[in-house]
């Protein structure tokens, strides 16, 4: 009786530990991808090039593709604000990148859908904002 109880408890702890471990890895990968994508986009001289650089950078953070999905740049939330070379006082050009990554957990039935999404998925979302490195204002000020 004791062995059966301990075995059931041990199996549940292993499953919960696996779920938490996968979620932690996915969150870490998505955070790193967002930071690197934002820094890559900040080196571009226009919005189109910045978006391409951000997508390429995020795409370099590959995972297994089944349990942990690759981070993706959310195009609708991508912001490249260079103020057309004339930023307002106390503002600087910036780029904002949002990435999302999805993870499938092996045993979502142990938890309610308030913790895990439908079909046992969690979607991690990260937003990073960094100053644009090569703006017209910066190059104009450095030339004088």
Residue pairs with C-beta under 8 A, 6 or more apart in sequence:
12 110
15 106
15 107
15 110
16 107
16 110
18 105
18 106
18 107
19 105
19 106
19 107
19 108
19 110
19 111
22 67
22 68
22 103
22 104
22 105
22 106
23 103
23 105
23 122
25 63
25 68
25 103
26 63
26 68
26 69
26 101
26 102
26 103
26 122
26 124
27 101
27 124
29 61
29 63
29 68
29 71
29 101
30 71
30 99
30 100
30 101
30 124
30 125
30 126
31 126
32 61
33 57
33 58
33 60
33 61
33 71
33 99
33 101
33 126
34 58
34 71
34 97
34 98
34 99
34 126
34 127
34 128
35 128
36 57
36 58
36 60
36 61
37 53
37 54
37 55
37 57
37 58
37 71
37 73
37 97
37 99
37 128
38 54
38 95
38 96
38 97
38 128
38 129
38 130
39 57
39 130
40 53
40 54
40 56
40 57
41 50
41 51
41 53
41 54
41 57
41 78
41 80
41 95
41 97
41 130
42 50
42 94
42 95
42 130
42 131
42 132
42 133
43 53
43 133
43 134
44 50
44 52
44 53
44 80
44 95
44 132
44 134
45 134
46 80
47 80
47 82
50 78
50 80
50 95
51 73
51 75
51 78
51 80
54 73
54 78
54 95
54 97
55 72
55 73
58 70
58 71
58 72
58 73
58 97
58 99
59 70
61 70
61 71
62 70
63 69
63 70
63 101
66 104
67 103
67 104
67 106
68 101
68 102
68 103
68 104
69 101
69 102
69 103
70 101
71 99
71 100
71 101
72 99
72 100
72 101
73 97
73 98
73 99
74 98
74 99
74 100
74 125
77 96
77 98
77 127
78 96
78 97
78 98
79 94
79 95
79 96
80 95
80 132
81 93
81 94
81 95
81 96
82 93
82 132
82 135
82 136
83 91
83 93
83 137
84 136
85 135
85 136
85 137
85 140
86 137
87 93
87 135
87 137
92 131
92 132
92 135
92 137
93 131
93 132
93 135
93 137
93 138
94 129
94 130
94 131
94 132
95 129
95 130
95 131
95 132
96 127
96 128
96 129
97 127
97 128
97 129
98 125
98 126
98 127
98 128
99 125
99 126
100 123
100 124
100 125
100 126
101 123
101 124
102 121
102 122
102 123
102 124
103 121
103 122
103 124
104 119
104 120
104 121
105 116
105 120
105 121
105 122
106 120
107 120
108 116
108 119
108 120
108 121
109 120
116 122
117 123
132 138
